[in-house]
Amino acid sequence: MSSTQGGSHSLAFRVMRLSRPSFQIESPLLVDPIDLLTGEDLFDDPISSSSLSRLFPSSNLTNNKSNESDLSYRHRFQLQNPSDSMGLSGLLVLPQAFGAIYLGETFCSYISINNSSEYEVRDVVIKAEIQTEKQRILLLDTSKSPVETIRAGGRYDFIVEHDVKELGAHTLVCTALYNDGEGERKYLPQFFKFIVANPLSVRTKVRIVKENTYLEACIENHTKSNLYMDQVDFEPTQNWSATILKADEHHSEVDCSTRDIFKQPVLIKAGGGIHNFLCQLKQSPDGPAQIKVEGSNTLGKLQITWRTNLGEPGRLQTQHILGSPFARKEIELQIVEVPSVTLLEKPFLVRLTLTNHLDRKMGPFEIFLSRRDLQEEKAVMVNGAQTLAIQQVEALSSLEFNLNLIATRVGVQKIRGITLVDHGDNRTYDPVPDYEIFVDLD
């Protein structure tokens, strides 16, 4: 939609959106006359199919060339070629209007300023800008080098581009300041309004399974055309690492090498098609201690790029995705390593790490295996002294040590009840989570 202000003007703007063309679809339904008289199982009988040309000597399947010179158009609703059933005429149609403009696309417009008067105009200063609810973006300004003249009936053409980053109403403002045929300085503004819609909706869900964090992302297509996802990547914050999980696919070596070069895009169908992505997140062990102490739950953001049927590109970036806030741990005790083979009634060492997340010294500490049920005999016990004394741990640092254990039962057993006591603060921390091992015979 366009509008002008003021009286009569020699100049006028004409705006056309530059975008990829679309396929021209033939709306009439084309048929083959044979289908009206025979069934689908005609070709199952070799005798009947061999006599098809004798029964229908003028059919399109046997004689298409006879219809090419037919000026009566009596065969215009008949299939001349099997590919005609697709409805594609082989022609491409240029955009007839602004059409739907979506967030993440590049708005490109061909603008022509026409001189419809009988006199040439001089010293034309042209400006083009995009106005949104939040800002004004200058796309073209010829103030420093005005167009010298535009002859009668002539025009001056230019192209502007703008990366669409906001939703809602947009206005393309085109203005011209010029001297008309009588030498009068005139100002011409014209406005072209359009709406920017959201092409996608992204729904996320964060799940925590034991030590792992998983991010589910569901992407839904709200446009009227298919979208081909070139890239769906998760950009984690500095204290996280991310891996996109995909289903196992079995391909030949040739297919694998080809897929490495030509990445197959993910199709999301038009009008509500969806696709789900799964990402595994791991917290970096060498991340800043201050971040862990504050319990920041910012995971990162999704980076999405796509193309439409004819290659029109688009790109979106989500807002920061938040996970479940983790509790602040001042002192953390973890099992970091166990032997690959554990034998029955043979001592083995378990490596543990004691981390101090505070900015002051903590300790001394004492470690032991607590008994939750005194009547139940433990499958894994301490070998030797029942308590282990640990020295003080410096601020924002960690200490590694070994705990000597012994297994009394075969099979899958659990190391449970490793408890930490801080004698400096007279505080007992929660036991370390149970850790499964397999105990084998000699």
Wavefront OBJ file of the C-alpha trace (Angstrom):
o trace
v 0.000 0.000 0.000
v 1.369 3.471 -0.872
v 0.357 7.021 -0.057
v 1.647 10.470 -1.028
v 1.397 13.901 0.514
v 1.067 17.394 -0.959
v -0.162 18.596 -4.357
v 0.713 17.409 -7.837
v 4.224 16.143 -8.410
v 6.300 15.421 -11.444
v 7.852 12.381 -9.784
v 6.337 9.205 -8.346
v 7.855 6.136 -6.692
v 7.128 2.612 -7.835
v 8.195 -0.242 -5.566
v 8.506 -3.945 -6.373
v 9.739 -6.548 -3.948
v 12.660 -8.589 -5.251
v 12.250 -12.210 -4.296
v 12.535 -15.627 -5.871
v 9.777 -16.435 -8.392
v 7.214 -19.144 -7.807
v 6.015 -22.023 -9.966
v 2.966 -21.440 -12.147
v 0.396 -24.130 -11.416
v -2.168 -25.111 -14.041
v -5.541 -25.190 -12.306
v -7.627 -27.235 -14.847
v -7.821 -30.957 -14.112
v -6.261 -32.974 -16.929
v -7.382 -36.543 -17.594
v -6.551 -39.472 -19.862
v -9.613 -40.846 -21.707
v -8.406 -44.404 -21.262
v -8.844 -44.081 -17.499
v -12.548 -43.369 -18.020
v -13.142 -46.670 -19.874
v -10.665 -49.114 -18.317
v -9.668 -50.113 -14.822
v -6.371 -49.905 -12.991
v -5.727 -53.623 -13.544
v -5.749 -53.355 -17.344
v -1.988 -53.742 -17.650
v -2.007 -56.808 -15.395
v -3.398 -58.824 -18.310
v -0.761 -59.088 -21.095
v -3.392 -59.918 -23.728
v -5.497 -56.832 -22.960
v -2.510 -54.494 -22.728
v -1.149 -55.724 -26.079
v -4.447 -54.896 -27.795
v -4.602 -51.396 -26.251
v -3.337 -49.674 -29.397
v -5.962 -51.478 -31.508
v -8.813 -50.533 -29.134
v -7.731 -46.884 -28.815
v -5.875 -46.000 -31.999
v -6.131 -42.252 -31.378
v -5.224 -42.335 -27.705
v -2.681 -39.883 -26.310
v -0.476 -42.726 -25.117
v 0.089 -43.957 -28.648
v -0.170 -40.816 -30.757
v 0.618 -37.530 -29.064
v 1.933 -35.858 -32.217
v -1.496 -35.939 -33.888
v -2.813 -33.439 -31.317
v -0.068 -30.870 -31.801
v -1.628 -29.514 -35.006
v -5.203 -29.645 -33.680
v -6.433 -26.011 -33.636
v -9.842 -26.892 -32.193
v -8.328 -27.445 -28.713
v -10.689 -30.396 -28.203
v -7.843 -32.242 -26.449
v -6.896 -29.391 -24.118
v -8.099 -31.257 -21.010
v -6.296 -34.462 -21.920
v -2.880 -35.478 -20.681
v -0.365 -34.982 -23.472
v 2.527 -36.160 -21.319
v 2.658 -38.068 -18.014
v 4.455 -35.100 -16.397
v 1.429 -32.882 -17.134
v -0.388 -34.502 -14.210
v 1.853 -32.532 -11.832
v 0.174 -29.293 -12.874
v 3.488 -27.498 -13.510
v 3.481 -25.490 -16.721
v 7.245 -24.949 -16.790
v 6.847 -21.201 -16.232
v 7.936 -19.094 -13.258
v 5.849 -16.213 -11.906
v 7.409 -13.028 -10.569
v 5.950 -11.634 -7.299
v 2.831 -9.578 -7.957
v 2.749 -7.980 -4.478
v 4.879 -7.639 -1.353
v 3.494 -10.963 -0.176
v 4.334 -12.447 3.196
v 7.547 -11.134 4.770
v 9.006 -13.126 7.639
v 11.399 -12.478 10.464
v 14.961 -13.536 9.624
v 14.634 -12.929 5.874
v 16.329 -10.224 3.820
v 13.812 -7.718 2.462
v 15.010 -6.640 -0.982
v 13.141 -4.074 -3.028
v 13.506 -2.622 -6.517
v 12.508 1.066 -6.429
v 11.933 3.227 -9.486
v 11.298 6.998 -9.376
v 9.472 8.039 -12.554
v 9.143 11.451 -14.121
v 5.629 11.543 -15.572
v 5.732 15.255 -16.511
v 6.699 16.867 -19.815
v 9.737 18.577 -18.307
v 12.950 17.271 -16.853
v 13.601 17.617 -13.134
v 16.969 18.497 -11.599
v 19.037 18.026 -8.444
v 17.017 15.090 -7.134
v 17.896 14.035 -3.572
v 16.491 10.584 -2.847
v 16.191 8.912 0.553
v 14.831 5.504 1.476
v 14.467 4.195 5.015
v 12.671 1.530 7.009
v 10.611 2.611 10.014
v 9.585 0.193 12.755
v 8.085 0.657 16.186
v 11.566 0.828 17.718
v 13.902 2.403 15.163
v 14.499 4.040 11.787
v 17.075 2.492 9.443
v 18.481 4.495 6.539
v 18.815 2.402 3.373
v 19.742 5.028 0.753
v 20.727 8.700 0.855
v 21.903 10.664 -2.212
v 22.281 13.993 -0.392
v 26.026 14.144 -1.090
v 25.644 13.157 -4.745
v 22.156 14.142 -6.013
v 20.819 12.819 -9.288
v 21.520 15.641 -11.755
v 18.522 15.207 -14.048
v 15.652 12.874 -14.798
v 14.332 13.563 -18.294
v 10.641 13.742 -19.154
v 9.242 10.217 -19.192
v 12.477 8.899 -17.744
v 13.221 7.187 -14.475
v 15.952 6.469 -11.933
v 16.152 2.952 -10.481
v 17.880 1.562 -7.394
v 17.782 -1.473 -5.100
v 17.663 -1.490 -1.290
v 18.107 -4.370 1.157
v 17.261 -4.788 4.830
v 17.719 -7.735 7.197
v 14.385 -8.134 8.967
v 14.994 -8.416 12.719
v 11.710 -7.154 14.196
v 8.119 -8.370 14.122
v 5.083 -6.240 13.422
v 4.371 -3.222 11.208
v 7.135 -1.864 8.975
v 7.033 1.163 6.691
v 9.288 1.754 3.697
v 9.571 5.558 3.417
v 10.756 6.936 0.069
v 11.317 10.696 -0.249
v 12.532 12.932 -3.065
v 13.608 16.589 -2.951
v 13.869 18.078 -6.461
v 13.519 21.110 -8.743
v 10.577 20.767 -11.132
v 10.313 22.171 -14.645
v 9.511 25.671 -13.340
v 12.479 25.683 -10.942
v 10.326 25.217 -7.839
v 11.840 23.107 -5.076
v 9.426 20.315 -4.144
v 9.359 17.534 -1.557
v 7.724 14.173 -2.303
v 7.204 11.538 0.424
v 5.675 8.130 -0.253
v 4.957 5.331 2.199
v 4.768 1.582 1.613
v 3.576 -0.465 4.585
v 3.974 -4.187 5.234
v 3.733 -6.613 8.153
v 6.520 -8.927 9.303
v 5.340 -12.281 10.685
v 7.119 -15.029 12.572
v 8.042 -17.971 10.299
v 8.861 -20.395 13.103
v 7.951 -21.172 16.661
v 10.569 -22.852 18.833
v 9.492 -24.740 21.954
v 12.230 -25.994 24.248
v 12.320 -28.305 27.239
v 15.285 -29.023 29.503
v 15.593 -32.429 31.141
v 18.193 -33.544 33.661
v 19.020 -37.267 33.711
v 21.557 -38.119 36.403
v 24.713 -36.189 35.488
v 23.519 -35.245 31.984
v 21.429 -32.322 30.796
v 19.339 -32.687 27.630
v 17.677 -29.941 25.612
v 14.672 -30.770 23.432
v 13.795 -28.246 20.718
v 10.584 -28.490 18.666
v 10.566 -26.253 15.561
v 7.204 -25.592 13.870
v 6.770 -24.068 10.405
v 4.134 -21.294 10.247
v 4.760 -20.289 6.618
v 2.879 -21.391 3.490
v 5.955 -22.982 1.923
v 8.250 -25.838 2.887
v 11.362 -24.893 4.829
v 14.661 -26.730 4.476
v 16.792 -26.428 7.597
v 20.425 -25.906 6.553
v 21.643 -25.500 10.115
v 20.198 -25.997 13.579
v 23.034 -25.534 16.057
v 23.100 -24.828 19.761
v 25.611 -22.207 20.901
v 26.300 -22.910 24.582
v 27.602 -20.416 27.106
v 31.259 -20.588 28.092
v 30.741 -23.084 30.932
v 28.790 -25.598 28.800
v 29.552 -27.847 25.827
v 26.862 -29.115 23.448
v 26.429 -32.116 21.131
v 23.488 -32.545 18.731
v 22.219 -36.139 19.026
v 20.975 -37.869 15.869
v 19.423 -41.252 15.155
v 21.770 -44.004 14.003
v 21.846 -44.199 10.213
v 23.516 -46.952 8.189
v 25.013 -45.798 4.906
v 27.713 -47.017 2.576
v 31.168 -45.429 2.605
v 30.360 -43.565 -0.614
v 27.164 -42.144 0.899
v 29.037 -41.098 4.061
v 31.710 -39.211 2.115
v 29.048 -37.557 -0.034
v 27.004 -36.532 3.026
v 30.087 -34.939 4.587
v 30.402 -32.665 1.546
v 26.714 -32.130 0.746
v 24.802 -31.930 4.002
v 21.207 -33.092 3.597
v 18.814 -30.371 4.828
v 15.960 -31.186 7.194
v 12.528 -30.670 5.644
v 9.795 -29.024 7.725
v 6.554 -29.012 5.766
v 4.388 -25.945 5.253
v 1.446 -25.017 7.426
v 2.367 -26.518 10.788
v 5.040 -29.103 10.017
v 7.340 -29.831 12.957
v 10.742 -31.360 13.589
v 12.370 -32.226 16.902
v 16.029 -31.829 17.812
v 17.844 -33.256 20.832
v 21.016 -31.784 22.272
v 23.189 -33.148 25.089
v 24.806 -30.539 27.324
v 27.764 -31.058 29.596
v 29.185 -28.608 32.060
v 32.844 -27.858 31.463
v 34.947 -29.219 34.340
v 37.469 -26.408 33.948
v 34.873 -23.640 33.847
v 35.202 -20.582 36.088
v 34.473 -21.415 39.695
v 32.648 -18.124 40.198
v 30.014 -19.120 37.629
v 29.357 -22.412 39.391
v 29.036 -20.738 42.783
v 26.486 -18.206 41.601
v 24.334 -20.994 40.148
v 23.855 -19.412 36.730
v 21.292 -21.397 34.721
v 21.821 -19.831 31.265
v 22.514 -22.659 28.815
v 22.866 -20.854 25.471
v 20.829 -20.160 22.341
v 19.782 -21.862 19.096
v 21.080 -20.728 15.705
v 18.684 -21.633 12.863
v 19.186 -21.116 9.109
v 16.861 -22.323 6.367
v 15.883 -22.001 2.711
v 12.508 -22.088 0.962
v 11.535 -24.160 -2.095
v 13.450 -21.929 -4.490
v 16.379 -21.147 -2.219
v 15.253 -17.974 -0.439
v 17.453 -17.846 2.706
v 16.430 -17.071 6.274
v 18.170 -16.950 9.631
v 16.971 -16.741 13.237
v 18.594 -16.783 16.638
v 16.577 -17.577 19.744
v 16.848 -15.818 23.061
v 18.957 -17.343 25.810
v 17.537 -20.679 26.934
v 17.434 -21.179 30.692
v 17.851 -24.492 32.468
v 16.921 -25.579 35.951
v 18.920 -23.510 38.445
v 21.369 -25.741 40.241
v 21.865 -25.465 43.971
v 24.927 -23.697 45.249
v 27.479 -26.227 46.527
v 30.129 -24.833 48.830
v 31.939 -28.157 49.188
v 31.617 -30.897 46.573
v 32.815 -34.515 46.849
v 32.773 -36.633 43.672
v 33.907 -40.077 42.533
v 36.088 -39.502 39.464
v 37.668 -42.917 38.786
v 37.161 -46.597 39.678
v 39.111 -49.642 38.425
v 37.884 -51.223 35.201
v 38.009 -54.672 36.868
v 36.921 -55.304 40.474
v 37.558 -58.744 41.969
v 35.786 -60.365 44.898
v 37.519 -59.811 48.271
v 40.424 -58.006 46.585
v 41.167 -54.408 47.714
v 40.761 -51.687 45.087
v 41.245 -47.916 45.073
v 38.582 -45.348 44.245
v 39.764 -41.877 43.277
v 37.742 -38.968 44.690
v 37.906 -35.193 44.264
v 37.085 -32.704 47.017
v 36.368 -29.221 45.637
v 36.078 -25.990 47.621
v 33.898 -23.444 45.772
v 34.248 -20.779 48.467
v 36.752 -17.936 48.642
v 38.196 -19.112 51.982
v 39.921 -22.174 53.367
v 37.717 -25.034 54.489
v 38.424 -28.070 56.682
v 39.887 -30.196 58.067
v 37.621 -33.007 56.841
v 36.875 -36.624 57.641
v 35.481 -39.232 55.223
v 33.796 -42.519 56.117
v 31.152 -44.964 54.865
v 27.895 -44.465 56.705
v 25.513 -47.353 57.459
v 21.929 -46.612 56.529
v 20.723 -50.010 57.764
v 22.791 -51.592 60.529
v 21.209 -55.033 59.944
v 22.160 -55.062 56.227
v 25.683 -56.141 55.449
v 27.373 -53.849 52.963
v 28.520 -55.318 49.637
v 31.374 -52.764 49.449
v 33.257 -51.760 52.609
v 36.333 -49.787 53.615
v 39.511 -51.824 53.673
v 41.565 -50.737 56.685
v 40.899 -47.656 58.806
v 37.216 -46.805 58.779
v 37.803 -43.034 58.563
v 40.062 -40.989 56.307
v 41.372 -37.614 57.502
v 41.779 -34.841 54.899
v 43.700 -31.621 55.393
v 42.320 -28.161 54.728
v 41.444 -27.248 51.151
v 42.473 -23.852 49.795
v 39.897 -21.359 48.502
v 38.506 -22.092 44.999
v 40.651 -25.200 44.608
v 40.341 -28.984 44.734
v 42.145 -31.960 46.226
v 42.343 -35.544 44.898
v 42.824 -38.637 47.071
v 42.182 -42.418 47.091
v 39.815 -44.463 49.239
v 40.722 -48.136 49.831
v 37.655 -50.389 49.446
v 36.886 -54.114 49.215
v 33.881 -55.966 47.716
v 32.226 -58.918 49.497
v 29.625 -59.924 46.859
v 29.750 -60.729 43.155
v 27.618 -59.107 40.474
v 26.433 -55.538 40.133
v 26.996 -53.755 43.452
v 26.800 -50.169 44.653
v 29.354 -48.019 46.407
v 27.100 -46.146 48.775
v 27.243 -44.012 51.865
v 30.525 -42.085 51.300
v 30.025 -39.211 53.731
v 31.993 -36.013 54.310
v 32.285 -34.226 57.685
v 33.737 -30.717 58.024
v 35.291 -30.426 61.502
v 35.965 -26.717 60.944
v 32.250 -25.902 60.707
v 30.978 -29.012 62.524
v 28.865 -29.857 59.489
v 28.001 -33.181 57.816
v 27.304 -33.078 54.084
v 24.974 -35.317 52.108
v 26.496 -38.657 51.027
v 27.957 -39.044 47.556
v 25.390 -40.480 45.088
v 25.512 -44.272 44.739
v 28.018 -45.570 42.190
v 27.522 -48.958 40.476
v 30.392 -51.403 39.879
v 30.603 -55.009 38.675
v 32.359 -57.457 40.979
v 33.838 -60.541 39.351
v 35.311 -63.753 40.702
v 39.046 -64.423 40.619
l 1 2 3 4 5 6 7 8 9 10 11 12 13 14 15 16 17 18 19 20 21 22 23 24 25 26 27 28 29 30 31 32 33 34 35 36 37 38 39 40 41 42 43 44 45 46 47 48 49 50 51 52 53 54 55 56 57 58 59 60 61 62 63 64 65 66 67 68 69 70 71 72 73 74 75 76 77 78 79 80 81 82 83 84 85 86 87 88 89 90 91 92 93 94 95 96 97 98 99 100 101 102 103 104 105 106 107 108 109 110 111 112 113 114 115 116 117 118 119 120 121 122 123 124 125 126 127 128 129 130 131 132 133 134 135 136 137 138 139 140 141 142 143 144 145 146 147 148 149 150 151 152 153 154 155 156 157 158 159 160 161 162 163 164 165 166 167 168 169 170 171 172 173 174 175 176 177 178 179 180 181 182 183 184 185 186 187 188 189 190 191 192 193 194 195 196 197 198 199 200 201 202 203 204 205 206 207 208 209 210 211 212 213 214 215 216 217 218 219 220 221 222 223 224 225 226 227 228 229 230 231 232 233 234 235 236 237 238 239 240 241 242 243 244 245 246 247 248 249 250 251 252 253 254 255 256 257 258 259 260 261 262 263 264 265 266 267 268 269 270 271 272 273 274 275 276 277 278 279 280 281 282 283 284 285 286 287 288 289 290 291 292 293 294 295 296 297 298 299 300 301 302 303 304 305 306 307 308 309 310 311 312 313 314 315 316 317 318 319 320 321 322 323 324 325 326 327 328 329 330 331 332 333 334 335 336 337 338 339 340 341 342 343 344 345 346 347 348 349 350 351 352 353 354 355 356 357 358 359 360 361 362 363 364 365 366 367 368 369 370 371 372 373 374 375 376 377 378 379 380 381 382 383 384 385 386 387 388 389 390 391 392 393 394 395 396 397 398 399 400 401 402 403 404 405 406 407 408 409 410 411 412 413 414 415 416 417 418 419 420 421 422 423 424 425 426 427 428 429 430 431 432 433 434 435 436 437 438 439 440 441 442
